[in-house]
């Protein structure tokens, strides 16, 4: 897809972080934008800011773990704008801890948003995309969908599953609807509020503070504060859409911390050697 003006984009988790940056980029490209987010106040603020920039925008409160709410988001996009051309399954949350200590409620919450949110988006958005003359799905995974650092098993598992789902979807659409393309976004450190995602955990899945968490949240938040800007990520995503490129890697320079980790992991798989927790060649 080369021409975005007048087309319709749907962005889940679009009220903050990468999602908001994607919504802003869509608006800058002349698209009509439907933003879904579970956080009502942030959603209203994002929609107001996008409209102030001159964009045609609709906001829909959406918990992506609920298939009915994702379907309602898709339906609203079609009702308001008549189509969906770009679908960004972007909403995500973080969870951490020792694998044997992470509460089941955390597994249910993280997998419900990070994995099932993408599943619900694929089920609701792809049939609409297939009816258009051109379409593109972007699923947000993570570098944690390609490597598996410690203390992040719940997050790693959710993102590895998103990568696998996206790759299968790529092959299926190549056969069934080749005009609809797929990209999987695997960002490294990006300056977002994902380490504050507990603010949106539903009440029935809440756990005692610190349960299963090795107190890494504050450290990670300090790292993310100086990380890549979400707008830079959005620009890389649109480059990939224009190039019809499946893999979208934000930190892909030779010798980069994440590139080294990925190459080491792939060599380990190819040689059947045990995983190593170190970086570099």
C-alpha positions in Angstrom: 0.0 0.0 0.0 1.5 3.3 -1.1 -1.4 5.7 -1.0 -3.0 6.2 2.5 -5.0 9.4 2.0 -8.7 8.9 2.6 -8.3 5.3 3.7 -9.4 4.0 7.1 -7.2 2.8 10.0 -8.1 1.1 13.2 -5.6 1.2 16.1 -6.0 -0.8 19.4 -4.2 0.5 22.4 -4.3 3.8 20.5 -4.4 6.3 23.4 -0.8 6.1 24.4 2.7 4.9 23.5 3.2 3.2 20.1 -0.5 3.1 19.5 -1.0 6.8 19.8 2.1 7.4 17.6 0.6 5.1 15.0 -2.7 7.0 15.2 -0.9 10.3 14.8 1.0 9.0 11.8 -2.2 7.7 10.2 -3.7 11.1 10.6 -0.6 12.8 9.2 -0.9 10.5 6.1 -4.5 11.8 5.6 -6.2 8.7 6.9 -9.5 8.5 8.8 -8.7 6.9 12.2 -10.6 4.8 14.7 -8.9 4.5 18.0 -9.7 1.8 20.5 -8.4 1.8 24.1 -9.5 0.5 27.4 -8.5 3.7 29.3 -11.4 6.1 28.8 -9.7 9.4 29.9 -6.6 8.8 27.8 -8.8 7.9 24.9 -10.8 11.1 25.1 -7.6 13.1 25.3 -6.1 11.3 22.3 -9.2 11.8 20.2 -9.4 15.4 21.1 -5.8 16.0 20.2 -6.1 14.2 16.9 -9.2 16.1 15.9 -7.5 19.4 16.8 -4.9 18.5 14.3 -7.6 18.3 11.6 -8.0 14.5 11.5 -11.3 12.7 11.2 -11.2 10.4 14.2 -13.6 8.2 16.1 -12.8 6.8 19.6 -14.3 3.6 21.0 -13.6 2.3 24.5 -12.3 -1.2 23.9 -11.0 -4.0 26.1 -9.3 -6.2 23.5 -9.5 -9.3 25.7 -13.3 -9.2 25.1 -14.1 -10.4 21.5 -17.5 -8.6 21.5 -15.8 -5.3 22.2 -13.3 -5.8 19.4 -16.1 -6.7 17.1 -17.9 -3.5 18.1 -14.8 -1.5 17.3 -14.7 -3.0 13.8 -18.4 -2.5 13.3 -18.1 1.2 14.4 -15.3 1.8 11.9 -17.4 0.4 9.1 -20.5 2.3 10.2 -18.6 5.6 10.5 -16.2 5.3 7.6 -17.4 2.4 5.4 -14.2 0.3 5.4 -11.0 -0.7 7.2 -7.7 -0.7 5.2 -5.1 -0.7 8.0 -5.6 -2.7 11.2 -3.1 -2.2 14.0 -3.5 -4.9 16.7 -1.3 -3.0 19.1 -2.8 -3.1 22.6 -0.5 -4.7 25.1 0.4 -5.0 28.8 3.4 -6.2 30.8 3.9 -8.9 33.4 7.0 -10.1 35.1 8.3 -12.6 37.7 9.7 -16.0 38.2 7.9 -18.5 36.0 6.7 -20.6 38.9 5.6 -17.7 41.0 3.7 -15.6 38.4 0.0 -15.6 39.6 -2.5 -17.3 37.3 -4.4 -14.1 37.2 -1.4 -12.4 35.6 -1.1 -15.2 33.0 -4.8 -14.7 32.2 -4.5 -10.9 32.0 -1.3 -10.8 29.9 -2.4 -13.5 27.5 -5.9 -12.1 27.3 -4.6 -8.8 26.1 -1.4 -9.5 24.3 -2.4 -12.7 22.5 -6.2 -13.0 22.5 -6.5 -9.3 21.8 -4.6 -10.0 18.5 -6.7 -13.1 17.9 -9.9 -11.1 18.3 -8.5 -8.3 16.0 -7.6 -10.8 13.3 -11.0 -12.4 13.5 -12.9 -9.1 13.4 -10.7 -7.0 11.1 -9.3 -9.4 8.5 -12.7 -10.3 6.9 -13.3 -6.5 6.4 -9.8 -6.0 4.9 -10.4 -8.8 2.5 -13.3 -6.9 1.0 -11.2 -3.9 0.2 -8.9 -3.5 -2.9 -5.9 -3.3 -0.5 -5.3 -4.0 3.2 -2.6 -4.4 5.7 -2.5 -5.9 9.2 0.2 -4.9 11.7 0.4 -7.1 14.8 2.5 -5.7 17.7 4.8 -8.3 19.2 8.2 -7.5 20.7 11.8 -8.5 20.5 10.6 -10.7 23.4 8.7 -12.6 20.7 12.0 -13.6 19.2 14.2 -14.1 22.3 13.3 -15.2 25.8 15.1 -13.3 28.7 14.5 -14.4 32.3 11.7 -13.0 34.6 9.5 -12.3 31.6 8.0 -15.7 30.7 4.4 -14.6 30.7 5.3 -11.6 28.4 7.6 -13.7 26.3 5.0 -16.4 25.8 2.4 -13.9 24.7 4.7 -12.2 22.2 6.2 -15.4 20.8 2.6 -16.5 20.1 1.8 -13.2 18.3 4.8 -13.8 16.0 3.7 -17.3 15.2 0.1 -16.2 14.6 1.3 -13.4 12.3 3.5 -15.7 10.3 0.7 -18.2 9.8 -1.6 -15.3 8.8 0.9 -14.1 6.3 0.9 -17.4 4.5 -2.8 -17.8 4.7 -3.5 -14.4 3.2 -0.9 -14.9 0.5 -3.0 -17.9 -0.6 -6.6 -16.6 0.1 -6.3 -12.8 -0.3 -2.9 -11.8 -1.6 -3.9 -8.1 -1.7 -4.0 -8.1 2.1 -0.5 -7.9 3.6 0.8 -8.7 7.1 3.6 -7.2 9.3 4.7 -8.1 12.7 6.2 -5.3 14.8 9.0 -6.5 17.1 10.2 -3.4 19.0 13.1 -3.2 21.5 13.2 -0.6 24.1 10.6 2.1 23.4 9.6 5.0 25.6 6.1 4.1 26.6 4.1 3.5 29.8 3.9 -0.3 29.4 5.5 -0.8 32.8 2.6 1.1 34.3 0.0 -1.1 32.6 -1.2 -2.4 36.0 -3.3 0.7 36.0 -5.6 -1.0 33.5 -5.7 -4.5 35.0 -9.3 -5.5 35.5 -10.5 -5.9 39.1 -11.3 -9.6 38.9 -7.6 -10.3 37.9 -5.9 -8.1 40.4 -3.2 -9.6 42.7 -1.4 -8.4 45.8 1.3 -5.7 44.9 4.6 -7.3 43.9 3.1 -10.8 43.6 5.4 -12.8 41.3 7.4 -9.6 40.4 11.1 -9.5 41.2 10.9 -5.7 41.6 12.2 -5.1 38.1 9.5 -2.7 37.1 11.1 0.4 38.4 14.4 -0.5 36.7 12.8 -1.2 33.4 10.8 2.0 33.5 14.0 4.0 34.0 15.4 2.3 30.9 12.3 2.9 28.8 12.3 6.6 29.7 15.5 7.1 27.5 14.5 4.6 24.9 13.4 5.1 21.3 10.5 7.5 20.7 7.2 6.0 19.7 7.0 8.4 16.7 10.2 6.8 15.3 8.6 3.4 15.6 5.5 4.6 13.8 7.7 5.9 10.9 9.4 2.5 10.7 6.1 0.7 10.6 4.8 2.9 7.7 8.1 2.2 5.8 7.4 -1.5 6.2 3.8 -1.2 5.0 5.0 0.7 1.9 7.6 -2.0 1.3 5.1 -4.9 2.0 7.7 -6.1 4.6 6.7 -8.7 7.2 9.4 -8.1 9.8 9.5 -4.7 11.5 12.5 -4.5 13.7 13.0 -1.2 15.5 16.6 -1.9 16.7 18.2 -3.5 13.7 21.6 -1.9 13.4 24.7 -4.2 13.1 26.0 -4.9 16.6 22.9 -3.7 18.3 22.1 -5.3 21.7 18.9 -6.9 20.4 20.5 -8.0 17.1 23.2 -9.8 19.0 20.7 -11.5 21.2 18.6 -12.6 18.2 21.5 -13.9 16.2 22.8 -15.8 19.3 19.4 -17.4 19.9 19.1 -18.5 16.2 22.6 -20.0 16.2 21.7 -21.9 19.4 18.6 -23.3 17.8 20.4 -24.3 14.6 23.2 -26.0 16.5 21.0 -27.5 19.2 23.1 -25.9 21.9 21.7 -24.8 25.3 20.4 -21.1 25.6 23.0 -18.7 26.9 22.2 -15.5 28.8 24.8 -13.2 27.3 25.1 -10.8 24.3 27.7 -10.2 21.7 29.5 -12.5 19.3 
